[in-house]
Amino acid sequence: MLARLLQRYGRSPVVFERDTHVDERPQGGSLDLHSQTGQYAMRQAGLEIAFAAASRPEDQGDRLYDADGTLLFDRDDPTDDRPEIDRTALRNILLEALLPGTVRWGCRVAGIIPSADGFVLVGEGWTEQFDVVVGADGAWSQVRPLLSDAKPAYEGVTLVELGFDVARHPAINRLTGSGKMFAVGDNRALITQRNGLGHIRGYAGVRLAEATAKEWRASSPEQLQQVLQDAFAGWAPMLREVVETGDVIGVRPLYALPIGHQWKSRVGLTLLGDAAHLMSPFSGEGVNLALADAVDLAGALTSDGGWTSVTRYERTMSRRAAKAAEGAAQGLNGAFSSEGVMPVLEHYRARIRRV
Ligand SMILES: Cc1cc2nc3c(=O)[nH]c(=O)nc-3n(C[C@H](O)[C@H](O)[C@H](O)COP(=O)(O)OP(=O)(O)OC[C@H]3O[C@@H](n4cnc5c(N)ncnc54)[C@H](O)[C@@H]3O)c2cc1C
C-alpha cells in the first residue's frame, strides 16, 4: 500500500520481500476492512472498485456458542460496513497496482547499515543504498532494533490454524453460518471463518506455555490433531468436529509489542504495521492499522515538512495503535478466561448497543 501511494505521488519505492514468489506460502484467513482505516486506504490508493469486486459483504455474520453447543448470539446484519476479503485477493490487488519490478522477490533483508547518505540494505549477495528505509517487515522486523529495544512478548495463547472445504465439510459449513463462528469455554476457544472460493478457515486456541507452543510447532499434523482432541474433549460433538476434521495448516503462538510502543524518531528510518505495533488478532485491527499507517506515512514522506512530518506520523500512528492494542489485549483475555463464554457474550452485546 505504501509503495502504491508513493508511486501515485511520483516517487520510486522498492519493496524487498523475502518470499521468493507470490504463492510461496498461504497468507492466512479472511480479513474485514473497516471504513475509516482499511477501506479508507483502498480509496486513497484508487483501488476501491477492485476491492468492491473482490470483497464479500455477505460474509459479515457472527455466531457465538458455549462449549456445550448452545447458540448464544447469532447476528447477520447486511447494514454492517466491514466487507470480508481473502488475504491473497487483497495482496494481489495491491501487487497488480504497482509498476512492474517494484517488488524484489526472494530478497531477504539481513542487515541495515547507516551511511552518510541514508542506509545501506544488505541481503544475500547484494547491497543497495536508500535515503529512507521503512520497516514494513512484520512481527520480527529487522528494522525495529535500529529504533527501539522493544521485543514482542508471548501473550500466553496459541492458535492452531485449520483448513476446511465447504464441499468436504458440510457440517462445518452449517456451523459457520454467514461469517464467523466463535465457541468459547474454559480458557479455550474454537473459531471458524468463511473464506472465499468455498474455503473455511478455523482456529483452535488454548492457553499454553511458550516452550510447549514451540514443541507444538515441531509436531506432526497427526500429533497436533491428537493434542487438540484431548484439549477439546467434553465439548459438544458438533464443535469437536472442528478439531477432528480440520487439516492442520500451522501453529501460531500469539505475540505482542508493549501497548503504546514508541521510539525516538531517527531521520531516514521508520516503521509501519506489525513492525511498529504487533498485537494479538483479537481486535481485528492489524491489517486495517497497517493500511492506515501507509496512507499517513505516504502523506508525511511527500509533504514539504521534512522529517518533522514523519515524526508527527509516528505519534499519530502510535496513539491509534495503542487504542486498538488495548482492545486486542482485552479481547484475548476475555476469550481465554476461566469465566468461559460470558465476557465474549457481553462484548458482542455491547457492540450491538453501540451500533
Ligand atoms: C491468526 C491471525 C489472525 C489475524 N486476523 C486478523 C484480522 O482478522 N484482521 C486484521 O486486521 N488483522 C488480523 N491479523 C493481524 C494481521 O495479520 C497483521 O496485523 C498484518 O498482517 C500486519 O501486516 P504487516 O504488513 O505489518 O506485516 P506482515 O503481514 O507480517 O508482512 C510483513 C512482510 O515482510 C516480509 N518480511 C519479513 N521480514 C523480512 C525481511 N527481513 N526481508 C524481506 N522481507 C521480509 C514478510 O515475508 C511479509 O511479506 C491476524 C493475525 C494472526 C496471527
PDBQT file of the ligand as one rigid body, heavy atoms in Angstrom, charges set to zero:
ROOT
HETATM    1  C1  LIG A 401      -4.039 -15.774  13.337  1.00  0.00    +0.000 C 
HETATM    2  C2  LIG A 401      -4.103 -14.326  12.960  1.00  0.00    +0.000 A 
HETATM    3  C3  LIG A 401      -5.316 -13.773  12.543  1.00  0.00    +0.000 A 
HETATM    4  C4  LIG A 401      -5.390 -12.403  12.209  1.00  0.00    +0.000 A 
HETATM    5  N1  LIG A 401      -6.594 -11.879  11.822  1.00  0.00    +0.000 NA
HETATM    6  C5  LIG A 401      -6.684 -10.556  11.512  1.00  0.00    +0.000 A 
HETATM    7  C6  LIG A 401      -7.927  -9.983  11.113  1.00  0.00    +0.000 A 
HETATM    8  O1  LIG A 401      -8.958 -10.652  11.035  1.00  0.00    +0.000 OA
HETATM    9  N2  LIG A 401      -7.955  -8.652  10.809  1.00  0.00    +0.000 N 
HETATM   10  C7  LIG A 401      -6.832  -7.864  10.864  1.00  0.00    +0.000 A 
HETATM   11  O2  LIG A 401      -6.917  -6.649  10.572  1.00  0.00    +0.000 OA
HETATM   12  N3  LIG A 401      -5.640  -8.390  11.250  1.00  0.00    +0.000 NA
HETATM   13  C8  LIG A 401      -5.541  -9.705  11.573  1.00  0.00    +0.000 A 
HETATM   14  N4  LIG A 401      -4.339 -10.237  11.965  1.00  0.00    +0.000 N 
HETATM   15  C9  LIG A 401      -3.170  -9.348  12.059  1.00  0.00    +0.000 C 
HETATM   16  C10 LIG A 401      -2.543  -9.124  10.687  1.00  0.00    +0.000 C 
HETATM   17  O3  LIG A 401      -2.230 -10.362  10.086  1.00  0.00    +0.000 OA
HETATM   18  C11 LIG A 401      -1.283  -8.280  10.806  1.00  0.00    +0.000 C 
HETATM   19  O4  LIG A 401      -1.510  -7.175  11.630  1.00  0.00    +0.000 OA
HETATM   20  C12 LIG A 401      -0.843  -7.796   9.408  1.00  0.00    +0.000 C 
HETATM   21  O5  LIG A 401      -0.535  -8.882   8.577  1.00  0.00    +0.000 OA
HETATM   22  C13 LIG A 401       0.360  -6.859   9.537  1.00  0.00    +0.000 C 
HETATM   23  O6  LIG A 401       0.797  -6.501   8.254  1.00  0.00    +0.000 OA
HETATM   24  P1  LIG A 401       2.310  -6.087   8.027  1.00  0.00    +0.000 P 
HETATM   25  O7  LIG A 401       2.393  -5.774   6.563  1.00  0.00    +0.000 OA
HETATM   26  O8  LIG A 401       2.706  -5.066   9.013  1.00  0.00    +0.000 OA
HETATM   27  O9  LIG A 401       3.169  -7.378   8.360  1.00  0.00    +0.000 OA
HETATM   28  P2  LIG A 401       3.162  -8.815   7.670  1.00  0.00    +0.000 P 
HETATM   29  O10 LIG A 401       1.798  -9.165   7.163  1.00  0.00    +0.000 OA
HETATM   30  O11 LIG A 401       3.812  -9.729   8.633  1.00  0.00    +0.000 OA
HETATM   31  O12 LIG A 401       4.074  -8.627   6.379  1.00  0.00    +0.000 OA
HETATM   32  C14 LIG A 401       5.465  -8.480   6.507  1.00  0.00    +0.000 C 
HETATM   33  C15 LIG A 401       6.106  -8.858   5.182  1.00  0.00    +0.000 C 
HETATM   34  O13 LIG A 401       7.511  -8.630   5.292  1.00  0.00    +0.000 OA
HETATM   35  C16 LIG A 401       8.201  -9.763   4.811  1.00  0.00    +0.000 C 
HETATM   36  N5  LIG A 401       9.484  -9.801   5.544  1.00  0.00    +0.000 N 
HETATM   37  C17 LIG A 401       9.676 -10.033   6.863  1.00  0.00    +0.000 A 
HETATM   38  N6  LIG A 401      10.978  -9.945   7.185  1.00  0.00    +0.000 NA
HETATM   39  C18 LIG A 401      11.621  -9.639   6.035  1.00  0.00    +0.000 A 
HETATM   40  C19 LIG A 401      12.988  -9.395   5.705  1.00  0.00    +0.000 A 
HETATM   41  N7  LIG A 401      13.956  -9.461   6.641  1.00  0.00    +0.000 N 
HETATM   42  N8  LIG A 401      13.300  -9.106   4.416  1.00  0.00    +0.000 NA
HETATM   43  C20 LIG A 401      12.340  -9.034   3.457  1.00  0.00    +0.000 A 
HETATM   44  N9  LIG A 401      11.027  -9.252   3.713  1.00  0.00    +0.000 NA
HETATM   45  C21 LIG A 401      10.666  -9.549   4.981  1.00  0.00    +0.000 A 
HETATM   46  C22 LIG A 401       7.290 -10.951   5.090  1.00  0.00    +0.000 C 
HETATM   47  O14 LIG A 401       7.586 -12.059   4.255  1.00  0.00    +0.000 OA
HETATM   48  C23 LIG A 401       5.919 -10.330   4.824  1.00  0.00    +0.000 C 
HETATM   49  O15 LIG A 401       5.550 -10.432   3.466  1.00  0.00    +0.000 OA
HETATM   50  C24 LIG A 401      -4.229 -11.583  12.295  1.00  0.00    +0.000 A 
HETATM   51  C25 LIG A 401      -3.016 -12.152  12.706  1.00  0.00    +0.000 A 
HETATM   52  C26 LIG A 401      -2.954 -13.509  13.034  1.00  0.00    +0.000 A 
HETATM   53  C27 LIG A 401      -1.632 -14.093  13.506  1.00  0.00    +0.000 C 
ENDROOT
TORSDOF 0
